[in-house]
Amino acid sequence: MTVSFEIQGELIKPVFGMVSEIQDDFLGLLKMPFSWFYRKIDDTFEAQGARDGHDKWQPLSDMTTALRLVKRGGAYGTKKKYGKSTLITKQMLMAEKRNMAILQDTGQLKRSFRVIRSDDDSVTFGSTLEYAAKHQFGDPTNTFEGESAPIPQREMLFVTANDREELLDLLNRTLSRVINK
């Protein structure tokens, strides 16, 4: 499953049709805004979803927090600190949860966003990681080791009203530069 945002050229293509040399560079122009998308992904992960009035991502579950602690050392239910195993208590979970960035354990998810596909009149930006889609849309039926472990919706790829204005401005400036060559 792919999480993606697509810019389709049919809205812009008639402008390019007026000047044949610009039309030949249409795909290159469509790709230009994707550096903007990379910056927005960085901003979204940095703000843990709370960007431009968008809601912050739901906090990590106790299970996810415990699994991260275990992954960093120790057997299930324990955390190794200073070479010593300690039972993970509810207090430890709460304290550690405050320090853990949501969706940012290894950085793989954030790094997975890229141009996935491009053709003559569109460019698709997103991630092909299956769990990216699970977080983008939520997965109430998710299970872990046979137990129910629903994943809340945590949108990573979204466009706010401010984003639309910025993107339209970027496209307009880009078009103006090419047309006025």
N, C-alpha and C positions, 0 to 999 in steps of 0.2 A: 504494500500500500504506500502511496506517495502523499506527502503533505506538500502542497505547492500553491504558488501564486502565479498567475499567467497574465502577461500583457499581450493582448492581441492587436495586431497591426491594422486590422480593417478600419479602425477609427482614425488612424493616422495616415494610412497608405495613400488616400487620394491626394494629400498634400505632396507626397513624394512623387506621385505620378506626373506632376507638373514639370519636374526636372529629372531627366533620365539618369544623370550621374548621381543624384541623391538616391534615387530608387535602388540603384545597384548597391548602395551602402546601407540599405534599410535595416538589415539584420544587425549590423554593427551598431547602428544607432539605438536599436531596441535593447541591446546588451548593456549600453552605458549606464542606465539607471540601477543596474544590479550592484554596483559598488554602494549605492545608497541603501539597498536592501541588506547588504552585509553589515553596514553601520547600524541599521534598525534592529537586526538580530542581536548584535552586540549590546545595544542599549536595552533591549527587552530582557536579555539574560542578566545584565547588570542590575536592572531594576526588578528582577524576578516577576516580570509581567506587568508591573505597575508603571506603564509609560503613557504619557499624554492622556491621562484620565482613564486608562484601561485598568481593570481590577488586577490586584496582585494575585499571583498564583496561590492556590490553596496550599497550606503547609504540608510538609512531609508527614506521612502516617508514622505511628510508633513502630510499625513493622519495618518500614523502609529505614528509619533512623537506626533501629537495632541491627538490621542487616549491614548497613554501612559501618557501624561500630565493629561488628564481627569481622567484616572484610578487612578491616584495618588491623586485625590481630585478635586471636582468641577463638575459643569454641563458642557454639551457640549459647547465647545468654551471658557471655562473659566478654570483657574487654581487657586487653593487655595494655598496661601502662607501666612504664619503667620496668619491663620484664616480668611483671606480676599480673596474674589473672584476677580480675575483679568481676563479681556478678553485676550485670547491668540492672540498675534499679530504675524505677519510674522517674525519680529525681534526676538521675544521670541522663535519661532519655530527654527530659524536658530541657536540661541545660545544654546538651549537645545539639538538640534540634534547633535552638536559637542561633547556633553558630554554623549550621549547615546550609549551604546554598541549594535552593530547589532546582532540580534538573541539571545539576552541575557537579556530579560526583567525579567523573573522569574527563569531562570536556568533549567527549565523542559526539554527543547530540548536537551541541552548538557548532562544532566543526563540520558536521554533516550537511549543512545548508550550502547549496551551490546551484548553478545553472544545471538543470537536469536534462532539458531537451530544448532544442531550438530548430525552427524551420523557417520557411520564407516569410511567414507573417505572425509568428509568435515565439516567445521565449518563456520557458517555465522554470521558476526558481523554487527550490524546496529541499526536502530531505527524503531519501528512500528508506531510511531506517523504519522498521515496523513500529518500534515503540515511540517514534516521533508522532505518528498518526494516533497512537493510543493516548498520548498526552494532549495533542492538539484538539481532539474531539471527545476525549474521555472514554473510558471503557468500564461500564458498570458490571460487566460479566467476567472481568479478569480474575484469574485464580493463581495462587502460588502454593505449590506443594499440596494441591487438592483442596485448599481452603479459599474461600471467597476473599479477594483482595482488589476491590474496585479501584480504578484509577480515575481521579477527578479530571475534568477538563482543565487544561493549562495551555491556553493558546500562546504559541510562540510566533506564529506568522499571522499578523493582522495589520490592517491599515486604518489608522484613525483619520478624523477630519483634517487634522494638521498635516498628517502624512500625505493625504490626497493633494492638499495645496502645495506642499513641498515637491511632490512628484510631478505635478502638472507644471510647476515653475521650472523644474529641472528639464523636463521634456521640451518646454517652450524655448528655454535658453539654448538647448542643444540644437533644436530645429533652426532657430534664428542664426546660430553660428554657421551651420552647414549651408543654409540658404544664402547667407551673405558672403560666402567664400569668394 
